[in-house]
Amino acid sequence: DVERSRGLGDVYKRQLYNKKGDTILKNISYGSLIEDGSRLTLLHEIGHSYEPEQLTKMVFAAKYKVEECFEEAEEEERKHPTKTEIEVKLKKAKRSRPVSAKKFFQYHLLKSKEERNAWAYAEKIFKSLKRERLEVRNPFNPKQVTKVDLSPHKVDAIVFWTRYPEPLLKYLSEIDKIGYKYVFLFTITGYPDSLEPKAPKIQQAIESFKRLSDMTGRQKVIWRYDPIVVSNVTDEFYHFRNFEKLAASLSGYTDKVIISFLDFYRKLRPRFKALYDQYGLKITDVMHKQGKALLIGRRLKEISDSYGLAIQSCAEEEFLKQSGIHPGACIDGDYLEKIFSKKIVIKKDPHQRKNCLCNQSVDIGQYNSCRFNCRYCYAIR
């Protein structure tokens, strides 16, 4: 399918050179569109090697409408849209206001819906910072909206949790100019697709981590190996190998790693059952097996020490200190004071879990906004 798509892409490119945009729309077959890999490759190949001015505005609009059609079908839990639905969208593409070349390349040629969602969310955050205000909905009561004042003189620092910071990188210089201080907590776990079906691939994540560290300085980028999921597929020996491989790659680009073991929230149990039914993957609540937790903790401590990384735990039980890993705060007022040389009011957040040591803060994140669909995540449905 991919090779066939590339061949079709070459044909369409020649037609583009001949300025036959209408022909392209007529020749995109329904069969090639409904085969997901083929569809994405075909639409990508149309624009892959072009400067924006070489693409017709007709193709911009068509690509946008076709992708929109597939997204609507996905939301309705259908594998793909009908031929009629696609034809209707393509007709609308001819009448609609074309998407700009810049937006097309920044947004509509991205690899996945997950990445497009991240770009849109980064733009929303940046606009909120420029406006110096943001409205946050209560995840348990959506009608309750809190207005957050983001005036730079009222914000000590921003702590970004992320797996995919790329969309925000282009805004960092502007955020610096406004006067905000910030750090990133960057999660890289590199688990199998059964656990992280749509997360960035491990090499992509590592390269992104390094790029961010080069831009901001390594003190502002903290690695999270979190949560540690122990299962018959990802047992303790898996984690020893995986953690060391990541530590070797990230050494020199960060000074610290934060770990925690998976919490068995009630809402996760049906997902874990589905993982077992589909993949035979059985997850263990390792915090009920202190010996195994300490074994893993001791080895991760040895590895982190060997690569010059300070290691701390997040909201874990006291017994884990026996492994040499001590508890710490993710939103760490002392650490922020140190790297930004500014006075911060140090006060434990009373609304967090008992073992959480985070400094008091305002959460401006949004539940159910991430599309990476990690099966252990409590923040998605």
Sequence and secondary structure as in RCSB ss.txt:
>XXXX:A:sequence
DVERSRGLGDVYKRQLYNKKGDTILKNISYGSLIEDGSRLTLLHEIGHSYEPEQLTKMVFAAKYKVEECFEEAEE
EERKHPTKTEIEVKLKKAKRSRPVSAKKFFQYHLLKSKEERNAWAYAEKIFKSLKRERLEVRNPFNPKQVTKVDL
SPHKVDAIVFWTRYPEPLLKYLSEIDKIGYKYVFLFTITGYPDSLEPKAPKIQQAIESFKRLSDMTGRQKVIWRY
DPIVVSNVTDEFYHFRNFEKLAASLSGYTDKVIISFLDFYRKLRPRFKALYDQYGLKITDVMHKQGKALLIGRRL
KEISDSYGLAIQSCAEEEFLKQSGIHPGACIDGDYLEKIFSKKIVIKKDPHQRKNCLCNQSVDIGQYNSCRFNCR
YCYAIR
>XXXX:A:secstr
 HHHHHHHHHHHHHHHHTT HHHHHHH  HHHHHSHHHHHHHHHHHHTT  GGGS HHHHHHHHHHHHHHHHHHH
TT SS  HHHHHHHHHHHHHS    HHHIIIIITSS HHHHHHHHHHHHHHHHHHHTEEEEEETTEEEEEEEEE 
 GGG S EEEEES  HHHHTTHHHHHHHT  EEEEEE     TTTSTTS  HHHHHHHHHHHHHHH GGGEEEEE
EEE EESSS HHHHHHHHHHHHHHHBTTBSEEEEEE    GGGHHHHHHHHHHH   EE GGG HHHHHHHHHHH
HHHHHHTT EEEEES  GGGGGGT EEE SS HHHHHHHHT      B TTS TT   B       TT   S  T
T TT  
